């Protein structure tokens, strides 16, 4: 399970995600888009604790809006 780490990424680095991520990202696909940085299982655990990104649900499937995921990721990286 990845641990939360401080990162030297600038806001400019995360702005690239606004251009490259699709508007809606399924939880199962987040690790693919983020290079394995965060697994779907880790996100599921955080979601169950109310600490994950704001999510949307369709049946049993969970997804994140691009902006909500990036906003959460920024705070997660800052630790």
N, C-alpha and C positions, 0 to 999 in steps of 0.2 A: 504494500500500500504506500503510495507516495506521501511524503510529509510536506507540510507547508514550509516553503523556504523563501527567504528574502531574495529578490532578484534585482539586477541592475537594468532590467528592461525599461526603456523610456516609454512614455505615452505614445510616441511615434511608432514604436514596434507593435504596440497593440492596435494601433489604427489600421495596420495592414489586415488585421482580422476582420474589420468592418468591410473590407473590400473582397476578402477571400472566402469568408464563411457564408453559407446559404442563410436565408432569412429565418428558417426554422431548422434546428439541429436535433435529431433524435438522440436521446441519452446514449444509446448503444453506439452511436457514431462519433461522439465527442472525442474519444481517445484517438480516433483516426485523424480528425482535423487538428488536434493539438499535439500530434507527434507522440502520443502515448504518455503525455505529462500527467493526465488525470484519467483514471479508468472509470468505466460505467458503474462498476461495483462501489467504488469510492463515492461517486456522486449519489448513488442510491442510498448509501449510508448517511451522507450529509443531508440528503432530502428528508430522510426519516427523522432526523434530529432538528429539522427546520433551519439548517445552516447552509444549504445548497443554494444554487441560483434559483430565481423564481421560475417555476415550471408550468407547463401546460400539459394536459392529459387528454388522450383520445382512447377511451377504453382502458386497457392495461398499459398502453404505451405512454412514455413520458418524453417530452421534448422541451427545448428551451428556445426562446426567441434570441436571435443574434445579440441584440443590445443588452438583454438581461444577462446572458452568459458572459459577455465581455466585461460588463460592469462588475459582476461577481468575481471574475478572474482577476481584474485589477486589484480588488481588495484582498483576495486570497494571496496574490503574489507579494503584496506589501506586508503580509503577516500580521 
